[in-house]
Amino acid sequence: MQKKYDYVIIGGGIVGLSIGNSLLEKNPKAQVLIADKEKTLGAHASGRNSGVLHAGFYYSPDSLKAKFCRDGNQALRKVIERHSIEIRNTGKVVVTRSIDELPRLQKLYERGIQNNVDIKLLPASELPNYEPLAITHGQFLWSPTTAVSSPQDVINALALDFKDKGGRIELGSELILDSNEEAYLNTEKIVCPEIINAAGVNAIHIAHKFGVGKEYSLLPVLGLYKTIPDELLPLKTLVYPVPNPANPFLGVHFTLTTDHKIKIGPTAIPVLGREQYKFSQGFDGDDLKHSITAIAALGKKSFPGLISLALTEFPKISTKNLLKGGSELVPLVSETSGWAIKEPGLRAQLVNKTTGEFEQDFIVRRKGKITHVLNAVSPGWTASIPFGNWVVSNF
């Protein structure tokens, strides 16, 4: 007898879990299945991300990111409190590396105000009151609602909520869709009128099989962090630079963790494979096609910009170069040693083949009975709960 579900979600990351919880909140009697090919939930981007609860001041006011990040910060805090998960309410400073960055800092502050985020623009003389080890030029931003928690603990909590509502999770189980949108779980056919593709780096590959999202190509971006115990670099708060508006990456920054370490990073290195955590493995022919197409589109739009990105990011593989960049924010880092490599993460970054630009907002498409979550990049972890509610309500 074939198994029947009202909804099947591909992907057990934080977005898939948030969508699953939202479905069951709206319809408690629904039969909802989450299928993930890995043996653990959040094995990729969700479980490997920084664990930062972002405040929401980076994003354009008309973007979905801005819409969901601030509310997502509060929603995650409720999950964290309900499940007694550790959270460090560190706050964050955004500092300038030169006087030339002050106009961009001002725009960032104005964007935060437009997004109704709690944020302050303060003179450099006050920085020691917030982070004595950081330096800035002229001014800095203070974000009191930025915090850090454990990504895996939050994922496990959302999974527990989902199961308590009656949801089912199948791990180590790959869900395959044929050309007629028929679903097979480990070769066994299942009946489901609604399918949500929340497969992270695999989502665009699934979507392309059904003619969805053909205007996009995937360029996986490898993020590498280095860590040391926080007694060797006793930061009080997160320290970030003013980001470059030309790309979706926030630059080398310092993050605190719940296990009392300091992270520096990440890199933003384009790689060839969806799961290429090592340069020598983790890609196939389909990955190569996507990555080469994306790189070509970026190069056609702005070849100097592509070269600049490569020259900026690839040297960061070296700890020496990573620390050199970090010393512009926190000079004491140049005197530290004993940095260890943290488990790397991959960002599923879409490139628009027509415009030759990185897609910097969430993208969801619907065709037939399948909803495809194509681009759920940072702050996807912070924004996941209201984003999941939005997907359920609109698709």
N, C-alpha and C positions, 0 to 999 in steps of 0.2 A: 504493500500500500504506500502510495506516495505521501511524503510529508507536506503539509500545507502551512504556509505562513502568510500573514497579511502584509508584512514588510520584511525584506531582507537587506541588511546593510553590509556592504563589502568594506572591511577595514575596521580594526579594533583600536584605532588611535583615539585621541581625545575628541576629535570632531565626530567620528562614528558613534562613540559612546554618548556624546551630548545629543546627537540626533535621536538615538535610540531612547534616551530618557525623555526627550520632548514628545516623541510619538506616544509613549505610554502614559505620559501626563495628560495628553489630550484624549486618548482612548485607552483606558486601563484594561479593557478586554482584548485588545489587539494582540495577535501573536507576532512577536518581533524577534528576529534572529540576527545576530552579529556574527559574521564569519571572518576569520583572520587566518592567513596562511602560516603565520608564525606561531610558536608554542607559547609565547607570552604576549600580553597586551602592551601596546606602546613600544614595540621593539625597535621602531625607527624614529622618525622625527619627534613624535609626541614624548617619548621617554628619554630622548637624548637632548632635549632643548635646555635652555638656560635656567628654567624655573622662575623667570622673572614675571611678576604680575605688573604689566605695564600700565601706566596711568592713562595714556591716550592722547598725548599732545603732539605726536609726530605727524599725524595723518591729516590729509586734506579734509576740511569740514564736510564736504559733500561725498566722502567715501564711506563704504560700508565699514572699513576699519575704524574710522572715527565713531561711527554709530554704535559699534559693538564693544570697543575696547574698554571704555570707562565702565559701562554696565557689566562687562565680563569680569573686570577686576573685583567688583562687589559680589558678583555671583560666585566666583571661585572662593572668595573669602568665606561665604556662607557654607560651602562644601567643606572647606578646610576646618572651620569651627565645628561643624556638625560631627565630623569624623575625628576630631582632636588631632589633626595633622599639624606638624610644626610649621610656623611661619615666622619670618624675620621681617619686621616692619622697619627696614633700613632707610627707606627713602632713596633718592638719587640726586646727584648734582650733574649738570651738564656744563662743561667748562670750555673756554675758548683756548686755542693754541696760539692765537695771535690777535692783535687788534682788528685785523682784516675780517675776522669771523664775527665781529659784533653785530653787523646787520643781519646775518643769518640767525644769530641767537635771538635777536629781537623778533624776527619773523616766526621763529619757533615758539616764542612766548605768546605772540599774538594768536597763533594757531591754537595753542592750549586754551586761551581765553575763549576763542570761538567755539571750541569743543566742550566748553563748560567744565574744564579740568582744574583741579586745585593746583596752582603753580605760582611760583614767585620769581621775579627777576630782581636779583640783588647785586649790590656792588661787591667787587673783589675783596674789599676789606672785611667782609662778613664771612668769607669762605671758611676760615679756620674754625668758626662756630659750628660748621656743618661737617667739614672734612679737612682736618688739619694737614693731611699728607698731600692733598691736591693743590694744584696751582691753576690760575686762570688769568686772563688779561681783560681788565675793565669790569666785566660783569660775569655772572653765572646764573643758571636756573636751578631752583630747588623744587623737587617733586616729592611731596610728603607721602603720597599714596602708593608709590612704587614699593614693591616688596619682593621677597623671594620665598619659595617653598620647594617641596620635592615633587618633580613632575610625576615620578612613578607612583608615589603615594596618592596623589590626586587622581591619577588614572585608575588605580585600584579602588579608590572610593567611589568614583563614578560607575565603575563596573559593578560594585556591590549594590549601589542604588538601582542600577538597571535590573539586576537579578531579583532584588527585593520587589520590584514592580511586576515581575513575571517574565522578564526578558530572558532569552537564551543566548549563550555565547559558545561558539564552536571554534576552538583553537587548533592550530595545525591542520586547518581545513580550508582548502582553496575552492572558492566558488567560481565556476566557469560559466560564461554566458555564450550561447551559440548565436548564429546570425539571426535567428528568429526570436531572440531575447528569452529563450528557454534557459532555465538555470539548473546547474548540476553541482551538487556538493559532494566532493570526493567521488565523482562519477555517478552518484545517485541523483536521479532527477527529483527536483522539488517544485511544488506549485507555489507561486508568489505573484500577486498582481502588481506589486510595487517594489522596485529595487533602488537602493541608494548607493551610488558608487562614491565611497569616501576612502579610497585606497591610497591617498597620499601621492607618493612619487609614481605609483602605478596608475593613478586615476586617468591621466591624459592618454595613456596607452590603451586602456579599456575604452575610453570615449571614442578614440579614433576608429575603433572597430565598427562603430555604429554611425560614423560620419559626423561626430560631434567634436567641436573644438579644433577643426582642421586648420584654423587660422593661427593656432599656437603650436609651439614646439617646446619641449622640456630641456632646460639646461640645469642639471643638478649642480648644486653649489656645496662644496665641502667646507664645513666649519670645524676648525681645530682649536681647542683651548689648551692652555697649560695651567697647572695648579700648584699651589704651595700651602702649607698650614698658615692660618691667619696670624699666628704669633710672629711670623717672619715678615709680615706686611700688614700691620693692624689697622686696616681701613674700617671706618665706621659706617660708610654708606657706599652705594654703587657710584662709580665715576665714569661718565661717558663724554665723548667729544661732541662737538656740533657736527651732525651728519652732513654728508655731501648730498644735495638734493638730486644729483644726476643719477644716483643708483639707489637700490632699495636696502643697502647695507648700512649699519650704524657705525662702522669703524671699530678699531681696537678699543676695548673698554675693560673696566674692572667690575667683576660681579662677586658678591658674597654668596656662600652656600649654607644650607642648613646643617651640614657636617663640618662647619667652621674651617672652610678653605677659601682661598682667594683664587679666582679664575681671571686669567688675562686672555683676550682673544675677542672674537674668533677670527680666523681667516675667512675669506669668501672666495674660495678657489674653484673655478669651473672645472668639472670633471666630466667623464663620458658616460658613467653608468648610474642608474637609479639607486643601486646599493653598493656603490664603489667606495667603500670605506678605506680601502688601500689602493694606491695608485696602480698596482699591478693586477688587480682583479676586480670583478663585480660589474662587468658590462657585456652586452651582446650586440648583435647587428642592429637591432631596433634602437637600442640606446645610442649607438654611434650615429645613426641617421638623424635622430632627434637632436643630439648635441651639436653635430656639425651644421645642421640646418639653422639652429638657434645662433650659433657663433657667427655664421655667415650673415644672418639677418642683422645682428648687432654691428658687425663690421661694415656692412653696407650703409647703415644709418650713420655711424660715426666710427671710422677705423681708428682715429687717434684716441677716441674714448675707450675703445676696446683694448688698445695697447696700453693705455694708462691704467686701466683696471688690472691687467695682467702684471704690469710692472709694480703695481702697488701691492697686490695680494700674494703672488708667488714667493717673494722674499720672506714673508711672514712664517713660512714653514720653519725657518731658523729661529730658535729661541732668542738669539742675540738680536735679530731684527725686530722680533715681536716686542721685546723689552725696550728697545730703542724707541719704537713708536709709543709705547705706554709711558715712557719717561716724560713725554710732553704733557701728560696729565698728572702723573704721580712720579716726581723725580727720584724718590727713594727706591723705586723698582730697579733702577740700574745697579743698585748695590746688593740685590738679592740673588740667591742661587738655590739650586735644588728643585727646580721646576719639573713637574712630572706631566706626562701627556694624559689628558683626559679623553675618555671615549668620544670619538668624533661623531658629528651629526651631519645629515644631508638635508638641504633645503630644496624642495621641489619648486624651482623658479621657472615660471613660464615666460617665453619670449614671443611677442607678437611678430609674426613673420612679415606682415605688411608694413608696420611702422618701424620695425627694428628696435623696439624698446622692451624693457622688462615690464611685465604686468605687475602693478603694485597694489592691486586691490583684490578682494575675494571675487571669484568667478564661479558661477553655478549655471549649468545648462540642463534643460529637460528635453528628452525626445523619447517617444513611445512611452514605455512604462518605467524608464530609467532616469533618475536624477543624478547628474554628474557633478560632483564637487571638484572643480578643476584646479582652483588656485586658492589655497587656504594657508597662505604664508604668514610670517610674523606680522601681527601678534596673534596668530591663530590659536595658540595655547590660551592666552589671556581671554580672547574673545569667544572661545568655543561654545559656551553655554547660550548666550543670546544669539550667536550665529546659528547654532543648531535649531533654536526656536524659530528663527527666521526661515531657514530652509524648510522646515516642516509646514509653516504657515503659508509659504509662497510657492512651493513646488509640489 
